[in-house]
Amino acid sequence: MGADGRNREKKENEGKRAGTRSRTMKAGVVLFSALALFLLMGAVFTQRPRPKKPTRRPPTSRKPAPQPAVPAVPEPQEPTDFPPPILGPPSIFPDCPRECSCSPSYPNSLNCENRNIRVIPIIPSRTHYLYLQNNYISEVTAESFVNASDVRWINLANNRIHRIDKEVFKKIPSLLYLYAHHNHLKEVPSGLPASLEQLRLSRNRISKIPAGAFSKMGNLTLLDLYHNQLSDNDLGKNIFKDLSALMQLNLANNVLKKMPAGIPSGLIQLFLDRNRIDDIPRDYFQGFSHLAFVRLNYNQLSDKGVPKNVFNITTLLDLQLAHNQLASVPRFNGHLEHLHLNHNSIESINGTLLCPYSLQALESDNSVVPRLRYLRLDGNHLSPPIPLDVIMCFRHLHSIVI
């Protein structure tokens, strides 16, 4: 090979080596650029702010400021615990209290019952019938009755009345009926009008009857003192002496140990159930002219305290002696129609001894046959059958319980 050939070959080899170096350099530049770009991006990412973790506030030893104490709500006291009064719409009567109702059909009636009333309103002058039951009234004063002189009937039942001012009755001198049962009275009201015909004071706390409380009350026909706290000392001998027209006296469910004295002779009904009476004076009933009903159930009567003929009076129609301690049947008059002797200690009955008349007299005169219609003997120590002499004597018996 000539010199020109070797030069050409040498140049070609150098050209190849230069191309290779050029390509290598380009690849290095590219690799270097990529590496620089990667490092630059990493630097950028490392410079982005990271979210800070929430830091907890260090606990403080300072206590919270004390709150002012809330006062306890006191228990409601009367009368704040009462429901509010019930007010109705305006009435056609301009004098009608809003707490009450005034019906055009009954212009003389004032209806104030069941209205949650605590104080009696001013009573219109046209009022004859006053209904105040089932309220929360605690006191009856004269101010409410300044114009009510024509009131005839007052119903104050089922309130909380502990006092009735005696001046009230001076404002209503024509009062006929006073119903004040189921209240908190501790004594019979004073100053009651002479016109009064019925006085109902049952279910109170009465343990005192003031002297002269019933004086000049000659028109009173009914006196109801049932379920109070009256004892023998509270019923003086003359306490009832002016009640000449009295027909019914109810002293049941008190604490009496003796039969009340001085009862008017015209009395028709005497109720003494549920007391502690253990003795009846021998002639106790002899002065009564119309006594027809006597109730002495639930007392402490025994044969010793019941004289044999004490109930042998012609006017007596109904005699109740249940739940006592009797061992024998007391004698009674042929006019008696109802006899209650249940729940005593009776062991036997003898018709011959009980019969008001001899069997021979009954055979010859039917007009004297005893009128007993109802006889109750259950709760004793008796066993059927009924003795024949009882049937022969008491021929009008419709019912006998043994």
Secondary structure, DSSP 8 states (H G I E B T S, - for coil): --HHHHHHHHHHHHHHHHHHHHHHHHHHHHHHHHHHHHHHHHHHHHTS-----------------------------TTTTS---------SSTTS-TTSB--TT-TTEEE-TTS--SS-----TT-SEEE--SS---EE-GGGGTT-TT--EEE--SS---EE-TTHHHH-TT--EEE--SS--SB--SS--TT--EEE--SS---B--TTTTTT-TT--EEE--SS---GGGS-TTTTTT-TT--EEE--SS---S--SS--TT--EEE--SS------TTTTTT-SS--EEE--SS--BGGGS-TTTT--TT--EEE--SSB-SS-----TT--EEE--SS------HHHH-SS-HHHHHH-GGGS----EEE-TTSS--SS--HHHHHH-TT--EEE-
